[in-house]
Amino acid sequence: MGGGPAKDHLLIALPLPEPTELISALRSQFPHIDITYYFAPRDKTPEPSLFNHATILVTFNTLPPDPKVDAPHLSWLHLFSAGSNHIQQHPLYTDSKITITTSSGVHGPTIAEWAVLTRLVESRKYKTLYDLQKQHTWSAHDANLNSVRDQVGATLGVLGYGSIGRQIARVAKGLGMRVLAYTATPKDSDEKKRDGGFVVPGTGDLKGEIPDAWYSGLGKEDLHAFLGQGIDWLVVSVPLTDQTRGFLGKEEFEVLENGGKGPAFVTNIARGPIINQPELIEALKDGTVQGAALDVTDPEPLPADSELWDLKNVIVTPHISGNGVGYEERAFQVLEVNLERREKGERLINVVRRERGY
């Protein structure tokens, strides 16, 4: 007799009503796997016994308090989130070798649309147009509207060329933009340029063919070489790690301005602490940075007395750029792909590498 369960037990613990159709499809495709769904409210801690028989756990952050005692058979944790930074102090992350995968890749289309939307709101002077509409004023010759510049020939710098950055690059290329990609490690071969994670069909840049040039490195010299390439629009989409915390500050904003045709527009859809926020505010006020679209801030929620709320060249949204009705279905698609790969003995996608933090 073996010491573990007779077959895999997949426990899905999410703060969502049970997606019965998606669960039913999983059961049909993987009839040899026992599947249990547990509604896990964010403000309620489940009984440790919930995890006793699980070999696979799917969740945002509902985790066994003591993995060795409460989840002795667990071999794989699949996170419904794109990142893993929210669990990196938990024993499952720090004191185990359990495979951890994420749902990275599901956000590409929705966040790309938010990024392009907010960029065009600024470049097309939509705030002025909206104010004129509210005032019932037909003013086609407003001085502010005469400064509109389209994106043809402009340069997009994607700081972190992952699934989200690749989809933003795809849309930007369609607008006629030049695209520069920046990654932590060199992408000096066709294989390295490929997106090895989950890709929503018909989106992104699977082969890494879109960028006009690639840059890499985590040192200041490497970062500044990238920022000095005449970037008009900088999109921040790197994961938050010890190396990227405070990655952009006063010095970087000055390099960005001096290396281009003038101040650049900065979009952050990654994590607030990647940018030194007080230094960004000063750069926005003195014109070193043209404007910013921020879906993430430091801290969150953004305090009501933050200057960012009232700066005319800033768009702030409450960390919702990835929201959309397709999230659940796509996150389950990642799980489905990995269940199939696991059965075939193939490498899983979206595996977290603990040594790099994502």
C-alpha positions as CSV (number, residue, x, y, z in Angstrom):
1,M,0.0,0.0,0.0
2,G,1.3,3.5,-0.9
3,G,1.5,6.4,1.5
4,G,-0.3,8.9,-0.7
5,P,-3.7,9.2,-2.2
6,A,-4.8,6.6,-4.8
7,K,-5.1,9.4,-7.5
8,D,-4.8,13.1,-7.9
9,H,-7.0,15.3,-5.8
10,L,-7.4,18.8,-7.3
11,L,-8.6,21.3,-4.8
12,I,-9.8,24.7,-6.2
13,A,-10.2,27.3,-3.5
14,L,-11.3,30.7,-4.9
15,P,-13.3,33.7,-3.6
16,L,-15.7,33.3,-6.5
17,P,-19.0,31.5,-7.0
18,E,-18.3,28.1,-8.4
19,P,-17.8,28.3,-12.2
20,T,-19.8,25.1,-12.7
21,E,-19.4,24.9,-16.5
22,L,-15.6,25.3,-16.3
23,I,-15.4,22.8,-13.5
24,S,-17.6,20.3,-15.4
25,A,-15.4,20.7,-18.5
26,L,-12.3,19.8,-16.4
27,R,-14.0,16.8,-14.9
28,S,-14.9,15.6,-18.4
29,Q,-11.4,16.1,-19.7
30,F,-9.7,14.6,-16.6
31,P,-12.0,11.9,-15.3
32,H,-9.2,10.3,-13.3
33,I,-8.7,13.4,-11.1
34,D,-10.9,14.0,-8.1
35,I,-11.9,17.7,-8.2
36,T,-13.3,19.6,-5.2
37,Y,-14.4,23.2,-5.3
38,Y,-14.3,25.3,-2.2
39,F,-15.7,28.8,-2.0
40,A,-12.9,30.7,-0.1
41,P,-14.0,34.2,1.1
42,R,-11.0,36.5,1.4
43,D,-11.9,37.3,5.0
44,K,-12.3,33.7,6.2
45,T,-9.6,31.2,7.1
46,P,-10.5,27.6,6.2
47,E,-10.0,24.6,8.4
48,P,-6.5,23.1,7.9
49,S,-8.2,19.8,7.2
50,L,-9.4,21.2,3.8
51,F,-6.0,20.5,2.4
52,N,-5.4,17.1,3.7
53,H,-5.9,15.1,0.5
54,A,-5.0,17.7,-2.1
55,T,-2.2,16.9,-4.5
56,I,-2.9,20.0,-6.6
57,L,-4.1,23.3,-5.2
58,V,-5.6,26.1,-7.3
59,T,-6.1,29.4,-5.5
60,F,-5.3,33.1,-5.2
61,N,-4.0,33.0,-1.6
62,T,-6.0,30.3,0.3
63,L,-3.0,28.2,1.6
64,P,-2.5,25.5,4.2
65,P,-1.1,27.1,7.4
66,D,1.5,24.4,7.9
67,P,2.1,22.7,4.5
68,K,4.0,19.7,5.9
69,V,1.2,18.9,8.3
70,D,-1.9,20.1,6.6
71,A,-1.0,19.3,3.0
72,P,1.3,16.3,3.1
73,H,0.5,15.1,-0.5
74,L,0.6,18.5,-2.2
75,S,3.0,18.6,-5.2
76,W,1.7,21.5,-7.3
77,L,0.3,24.9,-6.5
78,H,-1.4,26.8,-9.3
79,L,-2.0,30.5,-8.6
80,F,-5.0,32.2,-10.2
81,S,-2.9,35.4,-10.1
82,A,-0.3,36.5,-12.7
83,G,2.3,37.0,-10.0
84,S,3.5,35.2,-6.9
85,N,4.9,38.1,-4.8
86,H,1.8,38.0,-2.4
87,I,2.8,34.5,-1.2
88,Q,6.5,34.7,-1.1
89,Q,6.7,34.8,2.7
90,H,4.6,31.6,3.0
91,P,6.2,28.3,3.9
92,L,5.0,26.8,0.6
93,Y,7.3,29.3,-1.1
94,T,10.1,29.5,1.3
95,D,10.4,26.0,2.8
96,S,9.2,23.6,0.1
97,K,10.1,22.5,-3.4
98,I,6.5,22.3,-4.5
99,T,6.0,23.4,-8.1
100,I,4.3,26.8,-8.3
101,T,2.7,28.0,-11.5
102,T,0.9,31.3,-12.2
103,S,-1.8,32.5,-14.5
104,S,0.6,34.9,-16.2
105,G,-0.6,35.6,-19.8
106,V,-4.3,36.0,-19.1
107,H,-4.1,39.7,-18.6
108,G,-2.5,40.6,-21.9
109,P,-5.5,41.8,-23.9
110,T,-7.3,43.7,-21.1
111,I,-4.3,45.5,-19.7
112,A,-3.0,46.3,-23.2
113,E,-6.4,48.0,-24.0
114,W,-6.2,49.9,-20.7
115,A,-2.6,51.1,-21.5
116,V,-3.4,52.2,-25.0
117,L,-6.7,53.8,-23.9
118,T,-5.0,55.9,-21.3
119,R,-2.1,56.8,-23.6
120,L,-4.6,58.0,-26.2
121,V,-6.7,59.9,-23.7
122,E,-3.6,62.0,-23.0
123,S,-2.3,62.3,-26.5
124,R,-5.6,63.1,-28.1
125,K,-6.4,65.6,-25.4
126,Y,-9.6,63.8,-24.5
127,K,-9.9,65.5,-21.1
128,T,-10.3,68.8,-22.9
129,L,-13.0,67.3,-25.2
130,Y,-14.9,65.8,-22.2
131,D,-14.9,69.1,-20.4
132,L,-16.2,70.9,-23.5
133,Q,-19.0,68.3,-23.9
134,K,-20.0,68.8,-20.2
135,Q,-20.1,72.5,-20.9
136,H,-22.2,72.0,-24.1
137,T,-19.5,73.9,-25.9
138,W,-18.6,73.4,-29.6
139,S,-15.0,74.6,-29.7
140,A,-13.1,72.9,-32.5
141,H,-10.4,75.5,-32.4
142,D,-9.5,75.2,-28.7
143,A,-5.7,75.8,-28.5
144,N,-5.1,72.6,-26.6
145,L,-6.6,70.5,-29.4
146,N,-4.2,71.9,-31.9
147,S,-1.3,70.2,-30.1
148,V,-2.6,66.7,-30.8
149,R,0.1,64.4,-32.2
150,D,-0.5,60.9,-33.6
151,Q,1.6,57.9,-32.7
152,V,3.1,57.2,-36.1
153,G,6.9,57.2,-35.8
154,A,6.8,57.5,-32.1
155,T,8.9,55.1,-30.0
156,L,7.5,52.8,-27.4
157,G,9.9,51.4,-24.8
158,V,8.5,48.2,-23.1
159,L,10.3,47.7,-19.8
160,G,9.6,44.1,-19.2
161,Y,8.7,42.2,-22.4
162,G,6.4,39.6,-21.0
163,S,2.9,38.7,-22.0
164,I,1.4,42.1,-21.3
165,G,4.3,44.0,-22.8
166,R,4.1,41.9,-25.9
167,Q,0.4,42.6,-26.5
168,I,0.9,46.4,-25.9
169,A,3.7,46.2,-28.4
170,R,1.5,44.4,-30.9
171,V,-1.2,47.2,-30.7
172,A,1.4,49.9,-30.7
173,K,3.0,48.5,-33.8
174,G,-0.4,48.7,-35.5
175,L,-0.5,52.4,-34.7
176,G,2.8,52.8,-36.5
177,M,5.1,53.0,-33.5
178,R,8.7,51.8,-33.2
179,V,9.1,49.3,-30.4
180,L,12.0,48.7,-28.1
181,A,12.0,45.7,-25.7
182,Y,13.8,45.4,-22.4
183,T,14.3,42.2,-20.5
184,A,16.3,41.1,-17.5
185,T,18.4,38.6,-19.5
186,P,19.6,38.8,-23.1
187,K,17.3,37.5,-25.8
188,D,20.1,36.8,-28.3
189,S,18.5,33.9,-30.2
190,D,15.2,33.1,-31.8
191,E,14.4,30.6,-29.1
192,K,15.1,33.0,-26.3
193,K,12.9,35.6,-27.9
194,R,9.9,33.3,-27.9
195,D,7.1,33.7,-25.3
196,G,7.3,30.4,-23.3
197,G,4.3,31.1,-21.2
198,F,0.5,31.1,-21.8
199,V,-0.6,33.3,-24.7
200,V,-4.2,34.1,-25.5
201,P,-4.7,33.0,-29.1
202,G,-4.4,35.7,-31.6
203,T,-2.6,38.1,-29.3
204,G,0.9,39.0,-28.1
205,D,4.2,38.3,-29.9
206,L,4.8,34.6,-29.7
207,K,8.1,34.6,-31.7
208,G,9.4,37.9,-30.4
209,E,9.3,39.4,-33.9
210,I,7.8,42.8,-33.1
211,P,10.7,44.8,-31.4
212,D,12.9,46.9,-33.6
213,A,15.6,46.4,-30.9
214,W,16.2,44.5,-27.7
215,Y,18.0,45.6,-24.5
216,S,18.7,43.7,-21.3
217,G,20.3,43.8,-17.9
218,L,19.4,44.8,-14.3
219,G,22.2,47.3,-13.7
220,K,21.9,51.1,-14.0
221,E,24.2,51.3,-17.0
222,D,22.0,48.8,-18.9
223,L,18.8,50.4,-17.9
224,H,20.1,53.9,-18.8
225,A,21.2,52.6,-22.2
226,F,17.7,51.5,-22.9
227,L,16.0,54.7,-21.5
228,G,18.3,56.9,-23.6
229,Q,17.0,55.5,-27.0
230,G,14.5,58.3,-27.7
231,I,11.5,56.8,-26.0
232,D,8.3,58.7,-26.2
233,W,6.1,56.3,-24.3
234,L,7.6,54.1,-21.5
235,V,5.5,51.1,-20.3
236,V,6.6,49.6,-17.0
237,S,5.6,45.9,-17.0
238,V,8.5,44.2,-15.0
239,P,7.7,42.0,-12.0
240,L,8.5,43.4,-8.5
241,T,11.6,41.8,-7.2
242,D,14.5,43.0,-5.0
243,Q,16.3,44.1,-8.2
244,T,13.4,46.1,-9.6
245,R,12.2,47.8,-6.4
246,G,12.9,51.5,-6.9
247,F,14.1,50.8,-10.4
248,L,12.9,54.1,-11.8
249,G,13.6,57.4,-10.0
250,K,14.8,61.0,-10.6
251,E,18.0,59.9,-12.4
252,E,16.1,57.5,-14.7
253,F,13.5,60.2,-15.6
254,E,16.3,62.6,-16.5
255,V,17.9,60.0,-18.8
256,L,14.5,59.3,-20.4
257,E,14.0,63.0,-21.1
258,N,17.5,63.8,-22.3
259,G,17.7,60.7,-24.5
260,G,14.6,61.5,-26.4
261,K,12.8,64.3,-28.2
262,G,11.6,65.7,-24.9
263,P,9.7,64.4,-21.9
264,A,8.1,61.0,-22.2
265,F,4.8,59.6,-21.1
266,V,5.1,56.8,-18.4
267,T,2.6,54.0,-17.9
268,N,2.9,51.7,-14.9
269,I,0.8,48.5,-14.9
270,A,3.3,46.4,-12.9
271,R,3.6,47.3,-9.2
272,G,3.8,50.7,-7.5
273,P,7.2,50.2,-5.7
274,I,9.0,49.7,-9.0
275,I,8.9,53.5,-9.3
276,N,10.1,56.0,-6.7
277,Q,6.7,57.7,-6.3
278,P,7.8,61.0,-4.7
279,E,10.5,61.4,-7.4
280,L,7.9,60.7,-10.1
281,I,5.6,63.3,-8.7
282,E,8.4,65.9,-8.8
283,A,9.2,64.9,-12.4
284,L,5.6,65.3,-13.4
285,K,5.4,68.7,-11.8
286,D,8.6,70.1,-13.3
287,G,8.0,68.6,-16.7
288,T,10.8,66.0,-16.8
289,V,8.0,63.5,-17.4
290,Q,5.3,64.5,-19.8
291,G,2.5,62.6,-18.0
292,A,1.6,59.3,-16.5
293,A,-1.0,56.6,-16.4
294,L,-0.9,54.7,-13.2
295,D,-3.0,51.6,-12.4
296,V,-0.6,50.8,-9.5
297,T,0.7,53.0,-6.8
298,D,2.8,52.9,-3.7
299,P,1.0,52.4,-1.3
300,E,-2.3,51.0,-2.4
301,P,-5.0,52.2,-1.9
302,L,-3.5,55.6,-2.9
303,P,-4.1,58.0,0.0
304,A,-6.7,60.6,-0.6
305,D,-4.2,63.4,0.1
306,S,-1.7,62.2,-2.6
307,E,-0.8,64.9,-5.1
308,L,-1.2,62.3,-7.9
309,W,-5.0,62.6,-7.7
310,D,-5.0,66.3,-8.8
311,L,-2.1,66.5,-11.2
312,K,-3.6,67.4,-14.6
313,N,-1.1,65.2,-16.5
314,V,-1.9,62.1,-14.5
315,I,-4.5,59.3,-14.9
316,V,-5.0,57.2,-11.8
317,T,-7.1,54.0,-11.7
318,P,-7.5,51.6,-8.7
319,H,-5.5,48.6,-9.9
320,I,-8.2,47.4,-12.3
321,S,-6.5,47.3,-15.7
322,G,-6.6,43.5,-15.7
323,N,-10.3,43.2,-14.8
324,G,-12.5,41.6,-17.4
325,V,-15.1,38.9,-17.9
326,G,-12.7,36.6,-19.6
327,Y,-10.3,36.3,-16.6
328,E,-11.7,33.1,-15.1
329,E,-12.0,31.2,-18.3
330,R,-8.4,32.1,-19.3
331,A,-7.0,31.2,-15.9
332,F,-8.7,27.8,-16.2
333,Q,-7.2,27.5,-19.7
334,V,-3.7,27.8,-18.2
335,L,-4.6,25.1,-15.7
336,E,-5.9,22.9,-18.4
337,V,-2.7,23.3,-20.5
338,N,-0.6,22.3,-17.5
339,L,-2.7,19.4,-16.5
340,E,-2.3,18.0,-20.1
341,R,1.5,18.7,-19.9
342,R,1.7,17.0,-16.6
343,E,0.0,13.9,-17.9
344,K,2.4,13.7,-20.8
345,G,5.5,14.3,-18.6
346,E,6.2,17.6,-20.3
347,R,7.5,20.8,-18.7
348,L,4.8,23.0,-17.2
349,I,4.4,26.6,-18.4
350,N,4.4,29.7,-16.1
351,V,6.6,28.0,-13.5
352,V,7.8,30.3,-10.8
353,R,11.6,30.3,-10.4
354,R,12.1,31.1,-6.8
355,E,15.6,32.4,-7.2
356,R,14.5,35.2,-9.4
357,G,11.1,35.8,-7.7
358,Y,8.7,35.2,-10.6
